[in-house]
Amino acid sequence: MTPVTTTLITGASSGIGLEMARLLAARGHRLVLASRDAQRLHGAADALRSAHGADVHVHAIDLSEPAAAQRLFDATEGAGLQVDALVNNAGVGVFGEHVSMDAEQLLRMLQLDVVAVAELCHRFGGAMKRRGAGRILNVASTAAYQPTPYFAAYGAAKAFVLNFSEALAKELEDHGVGVSCLAPGPTDTAFFDSIDPRQIGGRHFFRKAGRVHPRGVAEAGVDLLLNGGLSRVVGLVNQMAVLGNRFAPRSVVAALSKRLLQPLQIR
């Protein structure tokens, strides 16, 4: 009998993370779901159990807090759960002029988007290397491929995730551990809930009509997790944009990004 794969997904109570949980539950994975929203997390777990008979464990935890990644690792170890696959999906963006941002909000974003990703890969990836098997999927963004004015720290954080993932993949490929990076474009998730809708109205790049459904992104992520690959940009339009960025002068790319991302209220 093939052993059941245990997959840990962060940011699993909604959006891309929840859609990936649904797809993996349908494939018979045991799931460990982590999110700071305990109520939604338990609701999602109950729905997965009902729909798929899935074995689901939940950990309500805020990974934007220092040392939270270690606590999550310790919790899975303490519960006797060997994590075979890790999906670092949790993330948040702070939108607006960098020098005007709330400093605490900025630091918590970087803790979640950068530090927690690196630490979870360190903890769980180290255990995978010792066993000689495992899979890691880190979720970046198309923002990783160019400078992103008014989303400056977020874009830089996702560039870290992309480059870190591709480097880690090469470090671990000879030890039975695969590492991949998924880069979706604007996706219709709770990611945008913290942004004042007056800043992203109908003429803005992030307008609701321009976002894709998280299901398609999740399908691409599950395929990458299960079948391997270094990195993948989701969607043909996004793939063409990323390709164009590689050939255009950086100054042109930065100027275009500024035009697309500038909040409406300060134009």
C-alpha positions in Angstrom: 0.0 0.0 0.0 1.3 3.5 -0.9 1.9 5.5 2.2 -0.3 8.6 2.7 1.4 11.9 1.9 1.2 14.5 4.6 1.1 18.0 3.2 1.4 21.2 5.3 -0.2 24.3 3.7 0.1 27.8 5.2 -2.5 30.4 4.5 -4.9 27.5 4.1 -8.2 29.0 5.3 -9.1 30.7 2.1 -8.0 31.6 -1.5 -5.2 29.7 -3.2 -4.3 27.7 -0.1 -7.8 26.4 0.5 -8.2 25.5 -3.2 -4.9 23.5 -3.0 -6.2 21.8 0.1 -9.3 20.7 -1.7 -7.4 19.4 -4.7 -4.9 17.5 -2.5 -7.7 16.1 -0.2 -9.3 14.7 -3.3 -6.0 12.9 -4.0 -5.9 11.3 -0.6 -3.3 13.5 1.1 -3.4 13.9 4.9 -3.5 17.7 5.4 -2.0 20.0 8.0 -3.6 23.4 7.6 -2.1 26.6 9.1 -3.7 30.0 9.2 -4.2 32.8 11.8 -8.0 32.7 11.3 -9.0 29.9 13.6 -12.7 30.0 12.8 -12.3 29.8 9.0 -9.6 27.2 9.4 -11.8 24.9 11.4 -14.6 25.5 9.0 -12.4 24.6 6.1 -11.2 21.5 7.8 -14.7 20.3 8.5 -15.7 20.8 4.9 -12.7 18.8 3.7 -13.5 16.0 6.0 -17.1 16.0 4.9 -16.4 16.2 1.1 -13.4 13.9 0.9 -13.1 12.0 4.2 -9.8 13.7 4.5 -7.5 13.4 7.6 -7.1 17.1 8.4 -5.1 18.7 11.2 -5.2 22.4 11.9 -2.9 24.9 13.6 -4.2 28.4 14.1 -1.0 30.5 14.1 0.1 33.9 13.0 3.3 33.4 11.0 4.0 37.2 10.9 5.1 36.8 14.6 8.8 36.1 15.3 9.4 32.4 16.2 6.0 31.3 14.9 7.7 29.1 12.3 9.6 27.2 14.9 6.3 26.8 16.9 4.6 25.3 13.9 7.4 22.9 13.3 7.4 21.9 16.9 3.7 21.4 16.8 3.8 19.0 13.9 6.7 17.1 15.4 4.9 16.9 18.8 1.8 15.5 17.1 3.9 12.8 15.4 3.2 14.2 11.9 5.9 13.7 9.4 5.5 16.5 6.8 6.3 15.1 3.4 5.3 18.2 1.4 5.4 21.8 2.5 3.4 24.6 0.7 4.5 28.1 1.8 1.4 29.9 0.6 0.7 32.5 3.4 1.5 36.0 2.4 0.4 39.6 2.6 1.1 42.8 0.8 1.3 46.4 2.0 0.3 48.8 -0.8 1.2 52.4 -1.0 4.1 54.8 -0.8 6.9 53.0 1.1 8.0 55.9 3.3 4.4 56.6 4.3 3.7 53.0 5.5 3.1 52.0 9.1 6.4 50.6 10.2 4.9 47.8 12.3 2.7 46.6 9.4 5.7 46.7 7.1 7.9 44.6 9.4 5.1 42.0 10.0 4.8 41.7 6.2 8.5 41.0 5.8 8.4 38.5 8.7 5.6 36.6 7.0 6.7 36.9 3.4 10.4 36.5 3.8 11.6 35.3 7.2 8.8 32.7 7.8 9.3 31.2 4.4 13.1 30.8 4.9 12.6 29.4 8.4 10.0 26.9 7.4 12.1 25.7 4.6 15.0 25.4 7.0 13.1 23.4 9.6 11.0 21.1 7.4 13.5 21.0 4.5 16.2 19.9 6.9 14.0 17.0 8.1 13.2 16.1 4.5 16.9 16.0 3.7 17.6 13.7 6.6 14.9 11.3 5.3 16.1 11.6 1.7 12.6 12.6 0.4 10.2 15.6 0.3 8.6 18.3 -1.7 8.5 22.1 -1.1 6.4 24.6 -3.0 6.9 28.3 -2.3 4.3 30.7 -3.7 5.9 33.9 -5.0 4.2 36.3 -7.5 4.8 37.9 -10.9 5.8 40.9 -8.8 9.1 39.0 -8.3 10.2 39.7 -11.9 10.3 43.5 -11.8 10.6 46.5 -9.5 7.1 47.3 -8.1 6.8 51.0 -7.1 4.0 51.4 -4.5 4.4 47.7 -3.7 8.2 48.0 -3.3 8.8 45.9 -0.3 6.2 43.3 -1.3 7.7 42.9 -4.8 11.2 42.6 -3.3 10.0 40.0 -0.8 8.6 37.9 -3.7 11.8 38.3 -5.6 13.5 36.9 -2.5 11.1 33.9 -2.5 11.8 33.2 -6.2 15.6 33.4 -6.1 15.7 31.6 -2.7 13.5 28.8 -4.0 15.5 28.2 -7.2 18.8 28.2 -5.2 17.4 25.9 -2.5 16.2 23.6 -5.3 19.7 23.1 -6.5 21.0 22.6 -2.9 18.5 19.8 -2.2 18.1 18.1 -5.6 20.8 15.5 -4.8 19.1 14.6 -1.5 15.7 13.5 -2.7 14.0 16.8 -2.0 12.3 18.8 -4.7 11.8 22.6 -4.4 9.5 24.6 -6.8 8.2 28.2 -7.0 4.8 29.2 -8.2 4.3 32.8 -9.5 0.7 33.8 -10.0 -0.5 37.2 -11.2 -3.3 39.2 -9.5 -5.7 36.6 -8.0 -9.1 37.2 -6.5 -8.3 36.3 -2.9 -8.4 38.0 0.6 -5.0 39.4 -0.3 -6.7 42.6 -1.5 -9.0 43.0 1.5 -6.5 45.2 3.3 -6.3 47.7 0.4 -8.6 50.7 0.2 -10.8 50.0 -2.8 -10.6 53.7 -3.7 -6.9 53.1 -4.5 -7.6 50.2 -7.0 -10.8 51.2 -8.8 -11.8 50.4 -12.4 -8.8 52.0 -14.1 -6.2 50.3 -11.8 -4.1 47.3 -12.6 -5.4 45.5 -9.5 -9.1 46.1 -10.3 -11.3 43.1 -9.3 -12.2 42.4 -12.9 -8.6 41.8 -13.8 -8.0 39.1 -11.1 -8.2 35.4 -11.9 -10.0 32.8 -9.8 -7.8 31.0 -7.3 -8.8 27.6 -8.5 -6.7 27.8 -11.7 -3.7 29.0 -9.7 -4.1 26.2 -7.2 -4.3 23.6 -10.0 -1.0 24.9 -11.4 0.5 24.8 -7.9 -0.6 21.2 -7.2 0.8 20.1 -10.6 4.1 21.8 -9.8 4.2 20.3 -6.3 3.4 16.7 -7.4 5.3 16.6 -10.8 8.2 18.9 -10.1 9.8 21.8 -11.9 11.9 24.7 -10.8 9.5 27.6 -11.2 6.3 28.5 -13.1 4.5 31.7 -14.0 0.7 31.1 -14.1 -1.1 32.2 -17.2 0.0 33.0 -20.8 -0.4 36.8 -20.4 1.7 36.8 -17.3 4.3 34.6 -18.9 4.6 37.0 -21.9 4.9 40.0 -19.5 7.7 38.3 -17.6 9.5 37.4 -20.8 9.2 41.0 -22.0 10.6 42.3 -18.7 13.8 40.3 -19.3 14.5 42.1 -22.5 13.4 45.7 -21.7 15.7 48.2 -20.0 15.2 48.1 -16.2 14.4 51.8 -16.2 11.5 51.2 -18.7 10.2 48.3 -16.7 10.3 50.4 -13.5 8.5 53.3 -15.2 5.8 51.0 -16.6 5.3 49.4 -13.2 4.9 52.8 -11.6 2.2 53.7 -14.1 0.3 50.4 -13.5 0.6 50.3 -9.7 0.3 53.9 -8.6 -2.7 54.3 -6.3 -5.6 56.1 -8.0 -5.9 58.6 -5.2 -2.4 60.0 -5.6 -2.3 60.2 -9.4 
